[in-house]
Structure formats: structure tokens, C-alpha cells
Amino acid sequence: MVNSSIPLTRQRAGGLAAFVCALCYVVGLVMIMAVMPDINTDADERLNAILGHSRLIQLWYLIIFVLFGIALLVLNRSLYQPAYQQSGHFQLLGALLGYMWAAYVFASGLIAVLTIQYLIMQPAEQVERIWPAIFAIQMGLGDGVEWVGGIWMLMVNMSMQRYNMAPKMVVRFGMMVGAIGALTLVPALAIAGLLFGLLQIVWFCWLGSLLLRGKLQSHSASTASSSAMRGVNTTR
């Protein structure tokens, strides 16, 4: 008998991880839109925020980067077959991109946390001198997160479409969101990052609900199902 789905334990772990990813996005957006709206646009406002709320901002970075990266690793692992089973090329590329994105957000988050720690330990007269370099590092790393995530989402949803792993509505929505994320690579379209974050919350929750209910098919199961259907058709 062919197992028709990814192991349920792995699906549920991936479902929980997807909801954690969504929660991290919510925390990030609430902080940017409601608490400190100028933190990513104005260098002076960002410095004042860091000096006044350094521990809060470090915690924020740990949530939106480090915790998100851990959840992304678990989710990524739940979406493809282990090495000893048959895996499609799209699945393997999606897995690789997922690990790359997780590594990127880990590095970005830890560098942000450690540079803040370094900054607040400096004498006041040194802060003004070293802040421009730290600001450039933080913004440069943070600006690359969305487009890498967009490419990952495109590849994951292309894989799910290719192997009929998820409902078409989820896949098409995910591909649209991934395309929006990829557009953030263009400086003039940086506003797409906000739209990407909002829509990705929906996609993470949608995918998470499928995984928690064990509704995501594996590549091998969908391939076997397609082969069986072709066999039935050829006997008619």
C-alpha cells in the first residue's frame, strides 16, 4: 500500500512552524507600523530608538529573525521527501533555497542583535562616529530578506503545483505572493515588501492549516496516484 501523505507527525510539526512564521511576521509588522514607524527609514530615529529601547529591539530582532529562522527550517523540512525517498528537482531546489533563506535570516538577526549590543557599550562620543557604519550594515542585510523569501516561495509553490501536493488556490496564491517578494529586489518597488509581509501571513496560516490537518500529499504519493490513473486510462 502506498502512503498517501507526508508522515503526519512531520506535517503537524510543519503546520505549527508555519503558524510561528506567521506570528513572527505579525510581531514584526506591529513593531514597524505601530510602535516605531520610522525605525527602518530614518537613521536618527533608529539610533534614538536603539539607545532608548535597546533590549526591546534586540528581543524584536530575535523574534523576527532567529525564531523565524528556526520555524522556517522545520517548515522547510516538512515540505520535501528525505534523501532516501524519491524527491523531485523542484522539491530539492525549494529545500536548498529554504535552508539558504534560514541561514540568511539567522545571520541578519544575530548581526543586528550583536551590533546593537556593541553600540550601547560604547562611550557617547563614539556612538555618533560608528553609527553610520552599523546602520548601513543593518539596513543592507535586512533589505535582502524579502526577495530571497520570495524566490523560495515561488519554488515551493511551483513544486506543490508540479506534484499536486496542495489545492490549486493555495499554490496560485503562494506563487503570487512569491512574485511580489521577488520584486523587492528592485529599489523602486521596495514598498512591495510590506505587501509581501501581509500576504505571507495569510499564506503561512493557510499552509499551516493544511499541514495540521494532514492534507498535504507527498511527491511520491502524488506520482503514484498519477501513474495509477494513467494505468486505468490505458486499459479502457
C-alpha positions as CSV (number, residue, x, y, z in Angstrom):
1,M,0.0,0.0,0.0
2,V,1.3,3.4,-0.9
3,N,1.3,6.0,1.9
4,S,-0.8,8.8,0.5
5,S,0.7,11.7,2.5
6,I,3.8,13.0,4.2
7,P,4.1,11.5,7.7
8,L,1.5,13.0,9.9
9,T,4.0,14.0,12.7
10,R,6.2,15.8,10.2
11,Q,3.1,17.6,8.7
12,R,1.9,18.7,12.2
13,A,5.4,20.0,13.1
14,G,5.4,21.9,9.8
15,G,1.9,23.2,10.4
16,L,2.9,24.6,13.8
17,A,6.1,26.1,12.3
18,A,4.0,27.8,9.6
19,F,1.9,29.5,12.3
20,V,5.0,30.5,14.2
21,C,6.3,32.1,10.9
22,A,3.1,34.0,10.6
23,L,3.3,35.1,14.2
24,C,6.8,36.4,13.7
25,Y,5.6,38.5,10.7
26,V,2.7,39.9,12.8
27,V,5.2,40.9,15.6
28,G,7.5,42.5,13.0
29,L,4.7,44.5,11.3
30,V,3.1,45.7,14.5
31,M,6.5,46.9,15.7
32,I,7.2,48.8,12.5
33,M,3.7,50.1,11.8
34,A,2.5,50.9,15.4
35,V,5.4,51.2,17.8
36,M,8.4,52.6,15.8
37,P,7.2,53.5,12.3
38,D,10.4,55.4,11.4
39,I,12.9,52.7,12.6
40,N,13.6,51.5,9.0
41,T,13.6,54.8,7.2
42,D,15.3,57.4,9.4
43,A,18.8,56.8,10.7
44,D,18.5,59.3,13.6
45,E,15.1,57.9,14.7
46,R,16.6,54.4,14.6
47,L,19.5,55.4,16.7
48,N,17.3,57.1,19.3
49,A,15.0,54.0,19.4
50,I,18.0,51.7,19.9
51,L,19.5,53.9,22.7
52,G,16.1,54.2,24.4
53,H,14.8,50.7,24.0
54,S,17.8,48.5,23.2
55,R,16.6,45.4,24.9
56,L,13.1,45.6,23.3
57,I,14.6,46.0,19.9
58,Q,17.1,43.1,20.5
59,L,14.1,40.9,21.5
60,W,12.3,42.0,18.4
61,Y,15.2,41.0,16.2
62,L,15.4,37.7,17.9
63,I,11.8,37.0,17.2
64,I,11.5,38.2,13.6
65,F,14.9,36.7,12.5
66,V,16.2,34.0,14.8
67,L,12.8,32.4,15.9
68,F,11.5,32.8,12.3
69,G,14.6,31.1,11.0
70,I,14.1,28.1,13.3
71,A,10.4,27.8,12.4
72,L,11.4,28.1,8.7
73,L,13.8,25.2,9.0
74,V,11.1,23.0,10.5
75,L,8.5,24.1,7.8
76,N,11.0,23.6,5.0
77,R,11.8,20.1,6.3
78,S,8.1,19.2,6.3
79,L,7.7,20.0,2.6
80,Y,10.1,17.6,0.9
81,Q,11.0,13.9,1.0
82,P,14.0,12.7,2.9
83,A,17.1,11.7,0.9
84,Y,16.3,8.0,0.9
85,Q,13.0,8.6,-0.8
86,Q,12.3,9.9,-4.3
87,S,12.4,13.7,-4.5
88,G,11.6,15.9,-7.4
89,H,14.0,18.6,-8.7
90,F,11.7,21.4,-7.7
91,Q,11.5,19.9,-4.2
92,L,15.2,19.7,-3.8
93,L,15.7,23.3,-5.1
94,G,13.0,24.5,-2.8
95,A,14.6,22.8,0.1
96,L,18.0,24.3,-0.7
97,L,16.5,27.8,-1.0
98,G,14.7,27.3,2.3
99,Y,18.0,26.5,4.0
100,M,19.7,29.5,2.4
101,W,16.8,31.8,3.5
102,A,17.0,30.4,7.0
103,A,20.8,31.0,7.1
104,Y,20.3,34.5,5.8
105,V,17.7,35.5,8.4
106,F,19.8,33.8,11.2
107,A,22.9,35.8,10.1
108,S,20.9,39.1,9.7
109,G,19.2,38.7,13.1
110,L,22.4,37.8,15.1
111,I,24.4,40.5,13.4
112,A,21.7,43.1,14.3
113,V,21.5,41.9,17.9
114,L,25.3,41.9,18.4
115,T,25.8,45.3,16.7
116,I,23.2,46.8,19.0
117,Q,25.0,45.3,22.0
118,Y,28.3,46.7,20.7
119,L,26.7,50.1,20.1
120,I,25.2,50.5,23.6
121,M,28.5,49.6,25.2
122,Q,30.4,52.4,23.5
123,P,31.0,55.9,25.1
124,A,28.6,58.5,24.0
125,E,31.2,60.4,21.9
126,Q,31.9,57.2,19.9
127,V,28.3,56.4,19.1
128,E,27.9,59.2,16.5
129,R,31.1,58.1,14.8
130,I,30.3,54.4,14.4
131,W,26.6,54.6,14.0
132,P,26.5,55.2,10.2
133,A,28.5,52.0,9.5
134,I,26.2,50.0,11.8
135,F,23.1,51.5,10.2
136,A,24.4,50.6,6.7
137,I,25.1,47.0,7.8
138,Q,21.7,46.5,9.4
139,M,19.8,48.0,6.5
140,G,21.8,46.3,3.9
141,L,21.2,42.9,5.4
142,G,17.5,43.5,6.2
143,D,16.7,44.7,2.7
144,G,17.7,41.4,1.2
145,V,15.4,39.2,3.3
146,E,12.2,39.7,1.3
147,W,13.4,38.8,-2.2
148,V,15.2,35.7,-1.0
149,G,11.9,34.6,0.7
150,G,10.0,35.5,-2.5
151,I,12.2,33.2,-4.6
152,W,11.8,30.4,-2.0
153,M,8.0,30.8,-2.1
154,L,8.0,30.7,-5.9
155,M,10.0,27.5,-5.9
156,V,8.0,25.8,-3.1
157,N,4.7,26.6,-4.8
158,M,5.9,25.5,-8.2
159,S,6.9,22.2,-6.6
160,M,3.5,21.8,-5.0
161,Q,1.8,22.6,-8.3
162,R,4.1,20.2,-10.2
163,Y,3.4,17.3,-7.9
164,N,-0.3,18.1,-7.0
165,M,0.6,18.3,-3.3
166,A,-1.8,21.1,-2.3
167,P,-5.0,22.7,-3.5
168,K,-4.6,24.9,-6.6
169,M,-5.9,28.0,-4.7
170,V,-3.2,27.8,-2.1
171,V,-0.5,27.2,-4.8
172,R,-1.6,30.1,-7.0
173,F,-1.9,32.5,-4.1
174,G,1.6,31.4,-2.9
175,M,3.1,32.0,-6.3
176,M,1.6,35.4,-6.5
177,V,3.0,36.3,-3.0
178,G,6.4,34.9,-4.0
179,A,6.4,37.1,-7.2
180,I,5.7,40.2,-5.1
181,G,8.5,39.3,-2.7
182,A,10.9,38.8,-5.6
183,L,10.0,42.4,-6.8
184,T,11.5,43.9,-3.7
185,L,14.9,43.4,-5.3
186,V,14.1,46.5,-7.4
187,P,14.8,49.5,-5.2
188,A,11.8,51.5,-6.7
189,L,9.5,48.7,-5.6
190,A,10.6,48.4,-2.0
191,I,7.1,49.2,-0.9
192,A,6.2,45.7,-2.1
193,G,8.0,44.4,1.0
194,L,5.1,45.5,3.2
195,L,2.5,43.8,0.9
196,F,4.7,40.7,0.7
197,G,4.7,40.5,4.5
198,L,1.0,40.9,4.9
199,L,0.1,38.4,2.2
200,Q,2.7,35.9,3.5
201,I,0.9,35.9,6.9
202,V,-2.2,34.6,5.1
203,W,-0.2,32.0,3.1
204,F,1.6,30.7,6.2
205,C,-1.7,30.3,8.0
206,W,-3.4,28.7,5.0
207,L,-0.5,26.2,4.5
208,G,-0.2,25.6,8.3
209,S,-3.9,24.6,8.5
210,L,-3.4,22.1,5.6
211,L,-0.4,20.6,7.3
212,L,-2.1,20.4,10.8
213,R,-5.0,18.5,9.2
214,G,-2.6,16.2,7.3
215,K,-3.9,17.4,3.9
216,L,-0.6,17.8,2.1
217,Q,0.3,15.0,-0.3
218,S,3.9,13.8,-0.7
219,H,5.6,13.8,-4.1
220,S,5.9,10.0,-4.2
221,A,2.2,9.6,-3.3
222,S,1.0,12.1,-5.9
223,T,3.3,10.4,-8.5
224,A,2.0,7.0,-7.7
225,S,-1.6,8.3,-7.9
226,S,-0.9,9.9,-11.3
227,S,0.7,6.6,-12.6
228,A,-2.3,4.6,-11.3
229,M,-4.7,6.9,-13.1
230,R,-2.7,6.6,-16.4
231,G,-2.8,2.8,-16.0
232,V,-6.5,2.9,-15.6
233,N,-6.9,5.0,-18.7
234,T,-4.7,2.8,-20.9
235,T,-6.8,-0.3,-20.1
236,R,-10.0,1.3,-21.4
